[in-house]
Amino acid sequence: MSKNEFLSIEQLDEESLVQEINRLTKLSKIRTLTIEEAAYRELLRERFIKNFKEGLRSQLRTIKVVDSPGRDVSSQEKKEENKKD
Protein backbone atom coordinates (compact mmCIF):
# COMPACT_ATOMS: atom_id res chain seq x y z
CA MET A 1 0.00 0.00 0.00
CA SER A 2 1.49 3.30 -1.01
CA LYS A 3 1.25 6.42 1.11
CA ASN A 4 -1.42 7.77 -1.24
CA GLU A 5 -3.60 4.71 -0.57
CA PHE A 6 -3.82 5.27 3.20
CA LEU A 7 -7.27 6.22 4.39
CA SER A 8 -7.71 9.57 6.12
CA ILE A 9 -7.76 8.84 9.85
CA GLU A 10 -10.14 11.73 10.53
CA GLN A 11 -12.72 10.24 8.17
CA LEU A 12 -12.67 6.73 9.65
CA ASP A 13 -15.51 5.67 11.90
CA GLU A 14 -14.73 3.46 14.89
CA GLU A 15 -15.39 0.19 13.07
CA SER A 16 -13.26 1.17 10.08
CA LEU A 17 -10.49 2.29 12.41
CA VAL A 18 -10.40 -1.14 14.09
CA GLN A 19 -10.60 -2.95 10.74
CA GLU A 20 -7.65 -0.97 9.39
CA ILE A 21 -5.57 -1.63 12.54
CA ASN A 22 -6.40 -5.34 12.30
CA ARG A 23 -5.59 -5.45 8.58
CA LEU A 24 -2.15 -3.98 9.18
CA THR A 25 -1.54 -6.26 12.16
CA LYS A 26 -2.39 -9.34 10.07
CA LEU A 27 -0.14 -8.03 7.30
CA SER A 28 2.69 -7.60 9.81
CA LYS A 29 2.47 -11.33 10.58
CA ILE A 30 2.99 -12.14 6.91
CA ARG A 31 5.74 -9.64 6.20
CA THR A 32 7.52 -6.70 7.77
CA LEU A 33 5.52 -3.50 7.45
CA THR A 34 7.08 -0.61 5.61
CA ILE A 35 8.04 2.41 7.67
CA GLU A 36 4.97 4.23 6.33
CA GLU A 37 2.64 1.33 7.16
CA ALA A 38 4.03 0.98 10.68
CA ALA A 39 3.70 4.73 11.28
CA TYR A 40 0.16 4.72 9.89
CA ARG A 41 -0.80 1.79 12.15
CA GLU A 42 0.61 3.67 15.14
CA LEU A 43 -1.43 6.76 14.24
CA LEU A 44 -4.53 4.58 13.93
CA ARG A 45 -3.88 3.06 17.35
CA GLU A 46 -3.37 6.47 18.92
CA ARG A 47 -6.66 7.70 17.40
CA PHE A 48 -8.47 4.58 18.65
CA ILE A 49 -7.15 5.08 22.19
CA LYS A 50 -8.04 8.79 22.09
CA ASN A 51 -11.59 8.01 20.94
CA PHE A 52 -11.95 5.30 23.57
CA LYS A 53 -10.83 7.61 26.36
CA GLU A 54 -13.15 10.41 25.20
CA GLY A 55 -16.09 7.99 25.08
CA LEU A 56 -15.31 6.65 28.53
CA ARG A 57 -15.00 10.15 29.99
CA SER A 58 -18.33 11.06 28.42
CA GLN A 59 -20.00 8.02 29.96
CA LEU A 60 -18.45 8.69 33.36
CA ARG A 61 -19.74 12.28 33.32
CA THR A 62 -23.29 10.99 33.04
CA ILE A 63 -23.04 8.72 36.08
CA LYS A 64 -24.80 9.92 39.19
CA VAL A 65 -23.98 8.30 42.53
CA VAL A 66 -26.98 7.80 44.82
CA ASP A 67 -27.27 6.34 48.31
CA SER A 68 -29.84 3.71 49.31
CA PRO A 69 -32.62 6.29 49.98
CA GLY A 70 -32.00 7.66 46.46
CA ARG A 71 -30.21 10.92 47.34
CA ASP A 72 -27.56 12.22 44.98
CA VAL A 73 -24.23 11.79 46.78
CA SER A 74 -21.98 12.58 43.83
CA SER A 75 -18.99 14.67 44.78
CA GLN A 76 -19.36 18.43 44.52
CA GLU A 77 -16.57 18.44 41.95
CA LYS A 78 -18.53 15.96 39.79
CA LYS A 79 -21.73 18.00 40.13
CA GLU A 80 -19.90 21.16 39.01
CA GLU A 81 -18.32 19.31 36.09
CA ASN A 82 -21.74 18.06 34.97
CA LYS A 83 -23.13 21.61 35.08
CA LYS A 84 -20.44 22.69 32.61
CA ASP A 85 -21.62 20.09 30.10
N, C-alpha and C positions, 0 to 999 in steps of 0.2 A: 504494500500500500504506500503510495507516494504521499508526501506532505499535503498535496492538493486534494487528496482523497479523504483526509480526516474530516469527520463531521464536526460542526461547530458545537463546542461544549455548551454554550449558552442556549442553544436551540434544542438540546436533548431533554426529553422528559425523563423521569426517574427510571422507568423500565428500559428505555433505550440506553441510558447511562450504564445500567448494570449489564445489559446485553453486550455493550461495546467493551466493558472491562473484562467480562467473561471471554469474549472472542479473542482478545489480545492475550489473556492468560492461557487459553488453550493453545494459541499459536506459539506462545513461549515454550510450551512443552514439546512442540514439534521441532522448533528451530529457535535460535537466538534472535530476539527482537532487535530491530535496528535502533539506533540512538533515538531517532524521531518517534518510533513506535513506543519505546520504553518511556520517553518523556511524555508522550500523549497519554499513555496508560496512567502515569503518575498524576497528571492533571485531572483525568477522569476520576481517579480515586479521591483526590483532594476535594473535587466538587461534590462527589457522593457523600463524603464525610461532612462537609459543610452543610449540605442540604439536610442530612440526617440530624445534625445538631440543631439546626434552626427549627425543624419539625418537632423535635423533642422539647425544645424550649417553649415553643408555642403551646404544645400540649400541657406542659407543666404549669404555664401561666393560667390555664383554665381550671386547674384543680383547686377546689375549695376544701379546706380541712374543717370537719365538724365534729363536735363531741357527741356523746350518746344522746343527750336531749335535743340535738340538732342545731346547736348554736355554732356560728362561724368562729372558729378558733385559729384561723390562719394568722400568721405573723403580721404585724403592722406593716413591715417592709413589703410583704407579698401583697397586702391590700393596696398599698400605695402604687406598687408596680402595675397591678391590674387596672387601677384608675387611669394610668397613663395610656393603656391600650384602648 
